[in-house]
Amino acid sequence: MSRYIGPTFKKSRRYGFSTLETGKELRRKPQAPGIHGTSRKKLSEYGVQLQEKQKVRYTYGLSEKQLRKTFDAAGKMQGIHGINLLILLESRLDNLVYRMGFAKTRKASRQLVNHGHILVDGKKVDIPSYRVKVGSTISVKEASLDHPVITECMNMDINIPAFVNVDKKAKSGVYVRYPEREELNSEINEALIVEYYNR
């Protein structure tokens, strides 16, 4: 199944979970989409696990194949499988561009990467799924320093997590360390995703 490119708000309302991590999608219409959206069916154990997996998939904007590959890679790391999965997802280039405040959403950050506006340690990388190593510097290339989307975001008061350091003037940042579990979305239950793939 390919990456979902449909309406974000619809998916957020379906799962009762903000995939943009802003809560904006659920403020006006918290109920599920459709004429029967006011009542949610009770899910089976499998349904709960699937829903949790889909939440993560739509939040990070991945295809099913990409999420499965990331899950398998997380299993080869030391530590807790579910937390390792979230760490690998947070280490994606498109996600870190979003976390550093160069774009308002992960979709916008993916587009910046795809269009070649972003450098990693001084080299152009146009692959959104590129796994950034701790200590790497992510910057906007010189020709794109006046890009309107990036300039607008840099002037906004965006909450930047502690695992990245950002120099707004230079429009660059450093991936300082892996994120702690407490710094990531508390509404995600990664254990259910592990159960889903291990069933």
MODELLER restraints for C-alpha pairs under 7 A, 6 or more apart:
rsr = mdl.restraints
at = mdl.atoms
rsr.add(forms.Gaussian(group=physical.xy_distance, feature=features.Distance(at['CA:1:A'], at['CA:63:A']), mean=6.25, stdev=0.5))
rsr.add(forms.Gaussian(group=physical.xy_distance, feature=features.Distance(at['CA:1:A'], at['CA:64:A']), mean=5.78, stdev=0.5))
rsr.add(forms.Gaussian(group=physical.xy_distance, feature=features.Distance(at['CA:2:A'], at['CA:63:A']), mean=4.96, stdev=0.5))
rsr.add(forms.Gaussian(group=physical.xy_distance, feature=features.Distance(at['CA:2:A'], at['CA:64:A']), mean=6.86, stdev=0.5))
rsr.add(forms.Gaussian(group=physical.xy_distance, feature=features.Distance(at['CA:3:A'], at['CA:61:A']), mean=6.57, stdev=0.5))
rsr.add(forms.Gaussian(group=physical.xy_distance, feature=features.Distance(at['CA:3:A'], at['CA:62:A']), mean=5.45, stdev=0.5))
rsr.add(forms.Gaussian(group=physical.xy_distance, feature=features.Distance(at['CA:3:A'], at['CA:63:A']), mean=4.09, stdev=0.5))
rsr.add(forms.Gaussian(group=physical.xy_distance, feature=features.Distance(at['CA:4:A'], at['CA:61:A']), mean=6.98, stdev=0.5))
rsr.add(forms.Gaussian(group=physical.xy_distance, feature=features.Distance(at['CA:9:A'], at['CA:25:A']), mean=5.17, stdev=0.5))
rsr.add(forms.Gaussian(group=physical.xy_distance, feature=features.Distance(at['CA:10:A'], at['CA:33:A']), mean=6.33, stdev=0.5))
rsr.add(forms.Gaussian(group=physical.xy_distance, feature=features.Distance(at['CA:12:A'], at['CA:18:A']), mean=5.20, stdev=0.5))
rsr.add(forms.Gaussian(group=physical.xy_distance, feature=features.Distance(at['CA:12:A'], at['CA:19:A']), mean=5.71, stdev=0.5))
rsr.add(forms.Gaussian(group=physical.xy_distance, feature=features.Distance(at['CA:12:A'], at['CA:25:A']), mean=6.55, stdev=0.5))
rsr.add(forms.Gaussian(group=physical.xy_distance, feature=features.Distance(at['CA:13:A'], at['CA:26:A']), mean=6.28, stdev=0.5))
rsr.add(forms.Gaussian(group=physical.xy_distance, feature=features.Distance(at['CA:13:A'], at['CA:30:A']), mean=6.10, stdev=0.5))
rsr.add(forms.Gaussian(group=physical.xy_distance, feature=features.Distance(at['CA:13:A'], at['CA:31:A']), mean=6.10, stdev=0.5))
rsr.add(forms.Gaussian(group=physical.xy_distance, feature=features.Distance(at['CA:13:A'], at['CA:32:A']), mean=4.85, stdev=0.5))
rsr.add(forms.Gaussian(group=physical.xy_distance, feature=features.Distance(at['CA:13:A'], at['CA:33:A']), mean=6.29, stdev=0.5))
rsr.add(forms.Gaussian(group=physical.xy_distance, feature=features.Distance(at['CA:14:A'], at['CA:32:A']), mean=4.56, stdev=0.5))
rsr.add(forms.Gaussian(group=physical.xy_distance, feature=features.Distance(at['CA:14:A'], at['CA:33:A']), mean=6.09, stdev=0.5))
rsr.add(forms.Gaussian(group=physical.xy_distance, feature=features.Distance(at['CA:16:A'], at['CA:30:A']), mean=6.88, stdev=0.5))
rsr.add(forms.Gaussian(group=physical.xy_distance, feature=features.Distance(at['CA:18:A'], at['CA:25:A']), mean=6.39, stdev=0.5))
rsr.add(forms.Gaussian(group=physical.xy_distance, feature=features.Distance(at['CA:18:A'], at['CA:26:A']), mean=6.93, stdev=0.5))
rsr.add(forms.Gaussian(group=physical.xy_distance, feature=features.Distance(at['CA:19:A'], at['CA:55:A']), mean=6.83, stdev=0.5))
rsr.add(forms.Gaussian(group=physical.xy_distance, feature=features.Distance(at['CA:19:A'], at['CA:58:A']), mean=6.33, stdev=0.5))
rsr.add(forms.Gaussian(group=physical.xy_distance, feature=features.Distance(at['CA:19:A'], at['CA:59:A']), mean=4.39, stdev=0.5))
rsr.add(forms.Gaussian(group=physical.xy_distance, feature=features.Distance(at['CA:20:A'], at['CA:59:A']), mean=6.40, stdev=0.5))
rsr.add(forms.Gaussian(group=physical.xy_distance, feature=features.Distance(at['CA:20:A'], at['CA:105:A']), mean=6.95, stdev=0.5))
rsr.add(forms.Gaussian(group=physical.xy_distance, feature=features.Distance(at['CA:31:A'], at['CA:37:A']), mean=5.51, stdev=0.5))
rsr.add(forms.Gaussian(group=physical.xy_distance, feature=features.Distance(at['CA:31:A'], at['CA:38:A']), mean=5.34, stdev=0.5))
rsr.add(forms.Gaussian(group=physical.xy_distance, feature=features.Distance(at['CA:32:A'], at['CA:38:A']), mean=6.36, stdev=0.5))
rsr.add(forms.Gaussian(group=physical.xy_distance, feature=features.Distance(at['CA:49:A'], at['CA:192:A']), mean=5.04, stdev=0.5))
rsr.add(forms.Gaussian(group=physical.xy_distance, feature=features.Distance(at['CA:49:A'], at['CA:193:A']), mean=5.94, stdev=0.5))
rsr.add(forms.Gaussian(group=physical.xy_distance, feature=features.Distance(at['CA:49:A'], at['CA:195:A']), mean=6.98, stdev=0.5))
rsr.add(forms.Gaussian(group=physical.xy_distance, feature=features.Distance(at['CA:49:A'], at['CA:196:A']), mean=5.34, stdev=0.5))
rsr.add(forms.Gaussian(group=physical.xy_distance, feature=features.Distance(at['CA:50:A'], at['CA:196:A']), mean=6.48, stdev=0.5))
rsr.add(forms.Gaussian(group=physical.xy_distance, feature=features.Distance(at['CA:52:A'], at['CA:188:A']), mean=6.91, stdev=0.5))
rsr.add(forms.Gaussian(group=physical.xy_distance, feature=features.Distance(at['CA:52:A'], at['CA:189:A']), mean=6.78, stdev=0.5))
rsr.add(forms.Gaussian(group=physical.xy_distance, feature=features.Distance(at['CA:52:A'], at['CA:192:A']), mean=6.51, stdev=0.5))
rsr.add(forms.Gaussian(group=physical.xy_distance, feature=features.Distance(at['CA:52:A'], at['CA:193:A']), mean=6.21, stdev=0.5))
rsr.add(forms.Gaussian(group=physical.xy_distance, feature=features.Distance(at['CA:53:A'], at['CA:193:A']), mean=5.21, stdev=0.5))
rsr.add(forms.Gaussian(group=physical.xy_distance, feature=features.Distance(at['CA:57:A'], at['CA:67:A']), mean=6.78, stdev=0.5))
rsr.add(forms.Gaussian(group=physical.xy_distance, feature=features.Distance(at['CA:70:A'], at['CA:85:A']), mean=6.61, stdev=0.5))
rsr.add(forms.Gaussian(group=physical.xy_distance, feature=features.Distance(at['CA:70:A'], at['CA:88:A']), mean=6.96, stdev=0.5))
rsr.add(forms.Gaussian(group=physical.xy_distance, feature=features.Distance(at['CA:71:A'], at['CA:85:A']), mean=5.67, stdev=0.5))
rsr.add(forms.Gaussian(group=physical.xy_distance, feature=features.Distance(at['CA:74:A'], at['CA:81:A']), mean=5.88, stdev=0.5))
rsr.add(forms.Gaussian(group=physical.xy_distance, feature=features.Distance(at['CA:74:A'], at['CA:84:A']), mean=5.15, stdev=0.5))
rsr.add(forms.Gaussian(group=physical.xy_distance, feature=features.Distance(at['CA:74:A'], at['CA:85:A']), mean=5.07, stdev=0.5))
rsr.add(forms.Gaussian(group=physical.xy_distance, feature=features.Distance(at['CA:75:A'], at['CA:81:A']), mean=5.44, stdev=0.5))
rsr.add(forms.Gaussian(group=physical.xy_distance, feature=features.Distance(at['CA:82:A'], at['CA:190:A']), mean=4.87, stdev=0.5))
rsr.add(forms.Gaussian(group=physical.xy_distance, feature=features.Distance(at['CA:82:A'], at['CA:191:A']), mean=5.73, stdev=0.5))
rsr.add(forms.Gaussian(group=physical.xy_distance, feature=features.Distance(at['CA:82:A'], at['CA:194:A']), mean=6.07, stdev=0.5))
rsr.add(forms.Gaussian(group=physical.xy_distance, feature=features.Distance(at['CA:83:A'], at['CA:181:A']), mean=6.74, stdev=0.5))
rsr.add(forms.Gaussian(group=physical.xy_distance, feature=features.Distance(at['CA:83:A'], at['CA:190:A']), mean=6.81, stdev=0.5))
rsr.add(forms.Gaussian(group=physical.xy_distance, feature=features.Distance(at['CA:87:A'], at['CA:178:A']), mean=6.51, stdev=0.5))
rsr.add(forms.Gaussian(group=physical.xy_distance, feature=features.Distance(at['CA:87:A'], at['CA:179:A']), mean=6.54, stdev=0.5))
rsr.add(forms.Gaussian(group=physical.xy_distance, feature=features.Distance(at['CA:90:A'], at['CA:96:A']), mean=6.70, stdev=0.5))
rsr.add(forms.Gaussian(group=physical.xy_distance, feature=features.Distance(at['CA:91:A'], at['CA:131:A']), mean=5.56, stdev=0.5))
rsr.add(forms.Gaussian(group=physical.xy_distance, feature=features.Distance(at['CA:91:A'], at['CA:132:A']), mean=5.46, stdev=0.5))
rsr.add(forms.Gaussian(group=physical.xy_distance, feature=features.Distance(at['CA:92:A'], at['CA:128:A']), mean=6.79, stdev=0.5))
rsr.add(forms.Gaussian(group=physical.xy_distance, feature=features.Distance(at['CA:92:A'], at['CA:129:A']), mean=5.19, stdev=0.5))
rsr.add(forms.Gaussian(group=physical.xy_distance, feature=features.Distance(at['CA:92:A'], at['CA:130:A']), mean=5.57, stdev=0.5))
rsr.add(forms.Gaussian(group=physical.xy_distance, feature=features.Distance(at['CA:92:A'], at['CA:131:A']), mean=4.77, stdev=0.5))
rsr.add(forms.Gaussian(group=physical.xy_distance, feature=features.Distance(at['CA:92:A'], at['CA:132:A']), mean=6.09, stdev=0.5))
rsr.add(forms.Gaussian(group=physical.xy_distance, feature=features.Distance(at['CA:93:A'], at['CA:128:A']), mean=5.42, stdev=0.5))
rsr.add(forms.Gaussian(group=physical.xy_distance, feature=features.Distance(at['CA:93:A'], at['CA:129:A']), mean=6.01, stdev=0.5))
rsr.add(forms.Gaussian(group=physical.xy_distance, feature=features.Distance(at['CA:93:A'], at['CA:130:A']), mean=5.39, stdev=0.5))
rsr.add(forms.Gaussian(group=physical.xy_distance, feature=features.Distance(at['CA:93:A'], at['CA:131:A']), mean=6.14, stdev=0.5))
rsr.add(forms.Gaussian(group=physical.xy_distance, feature=features.Distance(at['CA:93:A'], at['CA:132:A']), mean=5.98, stdev=0.5))
rsr.add(forms.Gaussian(group=physical.xy_distance, feature=features.Distance(at['CA:94:A'], at['CA:106:A']), mean=6.44, stdev=0.5))
rsr.add(forms.Gaussian(group=physical.xy_distance, feature=features.Distance(at['CA:94:A'], at['CA:109:A']), mean=5.38, stdev=0.5))
rsr.add(forms.Gaussian(group=physical.xy_distance, feature=features.Distance(at['CA:94:A'], at['CA:110:A']), mean=4.96, stdev=0.5))
rsr.add(forms.Gaussian(group=physical.xy_distance, feature=features.Distance(at['CA:94:A'], at['CA:113:A']), mean=6.58, stdev=0.5))
rsr.add(forms.Gaussian(group=physical.xy_distance, feature=features.Distance(at['CA:94:A'], at['CA:128:A']), mean=4.80, stdev=0.5))
rsr.add(forms.Gaussian(group=physical.xy_distance, feature=features.Distance(at['CA:94:A'], at['CA:129:A']), mean=6.70, stdev=0.5))
rsr.add(forms.Gaussian(group=physical.xy_distance, feature=features.Distance(at['CA:95:A'], at['CA:106:A']), mean=6.07, stdev=0.5))
rsr.add(forms.Gaussian(group=physical.xy_distance, feature=features.Distance(at['CA:97:A'], at['CA:103:A']), mean=6.83, stdev=0.5))
rsr.add(forms.Gaussian(group=physical.xy_distance, feature=features.Distance(at['CA:97:A'], at['CA:109:A']), mean=5.82, stdev=0.5))
rsr.add(forms.Gaussian(group=physical.xy_distance, feature=features.Distance(at['CA:98:A'], at['CA:104:A']), mean=6.64, stdev=0.5))
rsr.add(forms.Gaussian(group=physical.xy_distance, feature=features.Distance(at['CA:98:A'], at['CA:105:A']), mean=6.17, stdev=0.5))
rsr.add(forms.Gaussian(group=physical.xy_distance, feature=features.Distance(at['CA:98:A'], at['CA:106:A']), mean=5.59, stdev=0.5))
rsr.add(forms.Gaussian(group=physical.xy_distance, feature=features.Distance(at['CA:98:A'], at['CA:109:A']), mean=5.55, stdev=0.5))
rsr.add(forms.Gaussian(group=physical.xy_distance, feature=features.Distance(at['CA:99:A'], at['CA:160:A']), mean=6.18, stdev=0.5))
rsr.add(forms.Gaussian(group=physical.xy_distance, feature=features.Distance(at['CA:99:A'], at['CA:161:A']), mean=6.97, stdev=0.5))
rsr.add(forms.Gaussian(group=physical.xy_distance, feature=features.Distance(at['CA:100:A'], at['CA:160:A']), mean=6.05, stdev=0.5))
rsr.add(forms.Gaussian(group=physical.xy_distance, feature=features.Distance(at['CA:100:A'], at['CA:164:A']), mean=6.82, stdev=0.5))
rsr.add(forms.Gaussian(group=physical.xy_distance, feature=features.Distance(at['CA:100:A'], at['CA:166:A']), mean=6.28, stdev=0.5))
rsr.add(forms.Gaussian(group=physical.xy_distance, feature=features.Distance(at['CA:100:A'], at['CA:173:A']), mean=6.73, stdev=0.5))
rsr.add(forms.Gaussian(group=physical.xy_distance, feature=features.Distance(at['CA:101:A'], at['CA:153:A']), mean=6.15, stdev=0.5))
rsr.add(forms.Gaussian(group=physical.xy_distance, feature=features.Distance(at['CA:101:A'], at['CA:154:A']), mean=6.44, stdev=0.5))
rsr.add(forms.Gaussian(group=physical.xy_distance, feature=features.Distance(at['CA:101:A'], at['CA:158:A']), mean=6.28, stdev=0.5))
rsr.add(forms.Gaussian(group=physical.xy_distance, feature=features.Distance(at['CA:101:A'], at['CA:160:A']), mean=6.86, stdev=0.5))
rsr.add(forms.Gaussian(group=physical.xy_distance, feature=features.Distance(at['CA:102:A'], at['CA:150:A']), mean=5.08, stdev=0.5))
rsr.add(forms.Gaussian(group=physical.xy_distance, feature=features.Distance(at['CA:102:A'], at['CA:153:A']), mean=5.74, stdev=0.5))
rsr.add(forms.Gaussian(group=physical.xy_distance, feature=features.Distance(at['CA:102:A'], at['CA:154:A']), mean=6.32, stdev=0.5))
rsr.add(forms.Gaussian(group=physical.xy_distance, feature=features.Distance(at['CA:103:A'], at['CA:109:A']), mean=5.19, stdev=0.5))
rsr.add(forms.Gaussian(group=physical.xy_distance, feature=features.Distance(at['CA:103:A'], at['CA:149:A']), mean=6.84, stdev=0.5))
rsr.add(forms.Gaussian(group=physical.xy_distance, feature=features.Distance(at['CA:103:A'], at['CA:150:A']), mean=6.13, stdev=0.5))
rsr.add(forms.Gaussian(group=physical.xy_distance, feature=features.Distance(at['CA:103:A'], at['CA:153:A']), mean=5.87, stdev=0.5))
rsr.add(forms.Gaussian(group=physical.xy_distance, feature=features.Distance(at['CA:104:A'], at['CA:153:A']), mean=6.53, stdev=0.5))
rsr.add(forms.Gaussian(group=physical.xy_distance, feature=features.Distance(at['CA:110:A'], at['CA:128:A']), mean=5.58, stdev=0.5))
rsr.add(forms.Gaussian(group=physical.xy_distance, feature=features.Distance(at['CA:112:A'], at['CA:118:A']), mean=6.82, stdev=0.5))
rsr.add(forms.Gaussian(group=physical.xy_distance, feature=features.Distance(at['CA:113:A'], at['CA:125:A']), mean=6.96, stdev=0.5))
rsr.add(forms.Gaussian(group=physical.xy_distance, feature=features.Distance(at['CA:113:A'], at['CA:126:A']), mean=4.89, stdev=0.5))
rsr.add(forms.Gaussian(group=physical.xy_distance, feature=features.Distance(at['CA:113:A'], at['CA:127:A']), mean=6.51, stdev=0.5))
rsr.add(forms.Gaussian(group=physical.xy_distance, feature=features.Distance(at['CA:113:A'], at['CA:128:A']), mean=5.85, stdev=0.5))
rsr.add(forms.Gaussian(group=physical.xy_distance, feature=features.Distance(at['CA:114:A'], at['CA:126:A']), mean=4.70, stdev=0.5))
rsr.add(forms.Gaussian(group=physical.xy_distance, feature=features.Distance(at['CA:114:A'], at['CA:127:A']), mean=6.23, stdev=0.5))
rsr.add(forms.Gaussian(group=physical.xy_distance, feature=features.Distance(at['CA:114:A'], at['CA:128:A']), mean=6.61, stdev=0.5))
rsr.add(forms.Gaussian(group=physical.xy_distance, feature=features.Distance(at['CA:115:A'], at['CA:126:A']), mean=6.64, stdev=0.5))
rsr.add(forms.Gaussian(group=physical.xy_distance, feature=features.Distance(at['CA:116:A'], at['CA:124:A']), mean=6.47, stdev=0.5))
rsr.add(forms.Gaussian(group=physical.xy_distance, feature=features.Distance(at['CA:116:A'], at['CA:125:A']), mean=6.65, stdev=0.5))
rsr.add(forms.Gaussian(group=physical.xy_distance, feature=features.Distance(at['CA:116:A'], at['CA:126:A']), mean=5.14, stdev=0.5))
rsr.add(forms.Gaussian(group=physical.xy_distance, feature=features.Distance(at['CA:117:A'], at['CA:140:A']), mean=5.85, stdev=0.5))
rsr.add(forms.Gaussian(group=physical.xy_distance, feature=features.Distance(at['CA:117:A'], at['CA:141:A']), mean=5.63, stdev=0.5))
rsr.add(forms.Gaussian(group=physical.xy_distance, feature=features.Distance(at['CA:117:A'], at['CA:144:A']), mean=5.96, stdev=0.5))
rsr.add(forms.Gaussian(group=physical.xy_distance, feature=features.Distance(at['CA:118:A'], at['CA:124:A']), mean=6.04, stdev=0.5))
rsr.add(forms.Gaussian(group=physical.xy_distance, feature=features.Distance(at['CA:118:A'], at['CA:125:A']), mean=6.39, stdev=0.5))
rsr.add(forms.Gaussian(group=physical.xy_distance, feature=features.Distance(at['CA:118:A'], at['CA:139:A']), mean=5.84, stdev=0.5))
rsr.add(forms.Gaussian(group=physical.xy_distance, feature=features.Distance(at['CA:118:A'], at['CA:140:A']), mean=4.78, stdev=0.5))
rsr.add(forms.Gaussian(group=physical.xy_distance, feature=features.Distance(at['CA:118:A'], at['CA:141:A']), mean=5.73, stdev=0.5))
rsr.add(forms.Gaussian(group=physical.xy_distance, feature=features.Distance(at['CA:119:A'], at['CA:125:A']), mean=5.78, stdev=0.5))
rsr.add(forms.Gaussian(group=physical.xy_distance, feature=features.Distance(at['CA:119:A'], at['CA:138:A']), mean=5.70, stdev=0.5))
rsr.add(forms.Gaussian(group=physical.xy_distance, feature=features.Distance(at['CA:119:A'], at['CA:139:A']), mean=5.17, stdev=0.5))
rsr.add(forms.Gaussian(group=physical.xy_distance, feature=features.Distance(at['CA:119:A'], at['CA:140:A']), mean=5.99, stdev=0.5))
rsr.add(forms.Gaussian(group=physical.xy_distance, feature=features.Distance(at['CA:119:A'], at['CA:141:A']), mean=5.95, stdev=0.5))
rsr.add(forms.Gaussian(group=physical.xy_distance, feature=features.Distance(at['CA:120:A'], at['CA:136:A']), mean=6.72, stdev=0.5))
rsr.add(forms.Gaussian(group=physical.xy_distance, feature=features.Distance(at['CA:120:A'], at['CA:137:A']), mean=5.69, stdev=0.5))
rsr.add(forms.Gaussian(group=physical.xy_distance, feature=features.Distance(at['CA:120:A'], at['CA:138:A']), mean=4.67, stdev=0.5))
rsr.add(forms.Gaussian(group=physical.xy_distance, feature=features.Distance(at['CA:120:A'], at['CA:139:A']), mean=6.52, stdev=0.5))
rsr.add(forms.Gaussian(group=physical.xy_distance, feature=features.Distance(at['CA:121:A'], at['CA:136:A']), mean=5.97, stdev=0.5))
rsr.add(forms.Gaussian(group=physical.xy_distance, feature=features.Distance(at['CA:121:A'], at['CA:137:A']), mean=5.01, stdev=0.5))
rsr.add(forms.Gaussian(group=physical.xy_distance, feature=features.Distance(at['CA:121:A'], at['CA:138:A']), mean=6.37, stdev=0.5))
rsr.add(forms.Gaussian(group=physical.xy_distance, feature=features.Distance(at['CA:134:A'], at['CA:175:A']), mean=5.34, stdev=0.5))
rsr.add(forms.Gaussian(group=physical.xy_distance, feature=features.Distance(at['CA:134:A'], at['CA:176:A']), mean=5.82, stdev=0.5))
rsr.add(forms.Gaussian(group=physical.xy_distance, feature=features.Distance(at['CA:134:A'], at['CA:177:A']), mean=5.43, stdev=0.5))
rsr.add(forms.Gaussian(group=physical.xy_distance, feature=features.Distance(at['CA:134:A'], at['CA:178:A']), mean=6.89, stdev=0.5))
rsr.add(forms.Gaussian(group=physical.xy_distance, feature=features.Distance(at['CA:135:A'], at['CA:174:A']), mean=6.18, stdev=0.5))
rsr.add(forms.Gaussian(group=physical.xy_distance, feature=features.Distance(at['CA:135:A'], at['CA:175:A']), mean=5.34, stdev=0.5))
rsr.add(forms.Gaussian(group=physical.xy_distance, feature=features.Distance(at['CA:135:A'], at['CA:176:A']), mean=5.36, stdev=0.5))
rsr.add(forms.Gaussian(group=physical.xy_distance, feature=features.Distance(at['CA:136:A'], at['CA:174:A']), mean=5.75, stdev=0.5))
rsr.add(forms.Gaussian(group=physical.xy_distance, feature=features.Distance(at['CA:136:A'], at['CA:175:A']), mean=5.68, stdev=0.5))
rsr.add(forms.Gaussian(group=physical.xy_distance, feature=features.Distance(at['CA:137:A'], at['CA:173:A']), mean=5.66, stdev=0.5))
rsr.add(forms.Gaussian(group=physical.xy_distance, feature=features.Distance(at['CA:137:A'], at['CA:174:A']), mean=4.43, stdev=0.5))
rsr.add(forms.Gaussian(group=physical.xy_distance, feature=features.Distance(at['CA:137:A'], at['CA:175:A']), mean=6.54, stdev=0.5))
rsr.add(forms.Gaussian(group=physical.xy_distance, feature=features.Distance(at['CA:138:A'], at['CA:172:A']), mean=5.61, stdev=0.5))
rsr.add(forms.Gaussian(group=physical.xy_distance, feature=features.Distance(at['CA:138:A'], at['CA:173:A']), mean=5.29, stdev=0.5))
rsr.add(forms.Gaussian(group=physical.xy_distance, feature=features.Distance(at['CA:138:A'], at['CA:174:A']), mean=6.09, stdev=0.5))
rsr.add(forms.Gaussian(group=physical.xy_distance, feature=features.Distance(at['CA:139:A'], at['CA:171:A']), mean=5.99, stdev=0.5))
rsr.add(forms.Gaussian(group=physical.xy_distance, feature=features.Distance(at['CA:139:A'], at['CA:172:A']), mean=3.96, stdev=0.5))
rsr.add(forms.Gaussian(group=physical.xy_distance, feature=features.Distance(at['CA:139:A'], at['CA:173:A']), mean=6.25, stdev=0.5))
rsr.add(forms.Gaussian(group=physical.xy_distance, feature=features.Distance(at['CA:140:A'], at['CA:171:A']), mean=5.97, stdev=0.5))
rsr.add(forms.Gaussian(group=physical.xy_distance, feature=features.Distance(at['CA:140:A'], at['CA:172:A']), mean=6.31, stdev=0.5))
rsr.add(forms.Gaussian(group=physical.xy_distance, feature=features.Distance(at['CA:154:A'], at['CA:168:A']), mean=6.15, stdev=0.5))
rsr.add(forms.Gaussian(group=physical.xy_distance, feature=features.Distance(at['CA:163:A'], at['CA:175:A']), mean=6.44, stdev=0.5))
rsr.add(forms.Gaussian(group=physical.xy_distance, feature=features.Distance(at['CA:163:A'], at['CA:176:A']), mean=5.39, stdev=0.5))
rsr.add(forms.Gaussian(group=physical.xy_distance, feature=features.Distance(at['CA:163:A'], at['CA:177:A']), mean=5.31, stdev=0.5))
rsr.add(forms.Gaussian(group=physical.xy_distance, feature=features.Distance(at['CA:163:A'], at['CA:178:A']), mean=6.43, stdev=0.5))
rsr.add(forms.Gaussian(group=physical.xy_distance, feature=features.Distance(at['CA:163:A'], at['CA:179:A']), mean=5.58, stdev=0.5))
rsr.add(forms.Gaussian(group=physical.xy_distance, feature=features.Distance(at['CA:164:A'], at['CA:173:A']), mean=6.70, stdev=0.5))
rsr.add(forms.Gaussian(group=physical.xy_distance, feature=features.Distance(at['CA:164:A'], at['CA:174:A']), mean=5.60, stdev=0.5))
rsr.add(forms.Gaussian(group=physical.xy_distance, feature=features.Distance(at['CA:164:A'], at['CA:175:A']), mean=4.72, stdev=0.5))
rsr.add(forms.Gaussian(group=physical.xy_distance, feature=features.Distance(at['CA:164:A'], at['CA:176:A']), mean=5.21, stdev=0.5))
rsr.add(forms.Gaussian(group=physical.xy_distance, feature=features.Distance(at['CA:165:A'], at['CA:173:A']), mean=5.25, stdev=0.5))
rsr.add(forms.Gaussian(group=physical.xy_distance, feature=features.Distance(at['CA:165:A'], at['CA:174:A']), mean=5.15, stdev=0.5))
rsr.add(forms.Gaussian(group=physical.xy_distance, feature=features.Distance(at['CA:165:A'], at['CA:175:A']), mean=6.74, stdev=0.5))
rsr.add(forms.Gaussian(group=physical.xy_distance, feature=features.Distance(at['CA:165:A'], at['CA:176:A']), mean=6.62, stdev=0.5))
rsr.add(forms.Gaussian(group=physical.xy_distance, feature=features.Distance(at['CA:166:A'], at['CA:172:A']), mean=5.93, stdev=0.5))
rsr.add(forms.Gaussian(group=physical.xy_distance, feature=features.Distance(at['CA:166:A'], at['CA:173:A']), mean=4.06, stdev=0.5))
rsr.add(forms.Gaussian(group=physical.xy_distance, feature=features.Distance(at['CA:166:A'], at['CA:174:A']), mean=6.55, stdev=0.5))
rsr.add(forms.Gaussian(group=physical.xy_distance, feature=features.Distance(at['CA:167:A'], at['CA:173:A']), mean=5.85, stdev=0.5))
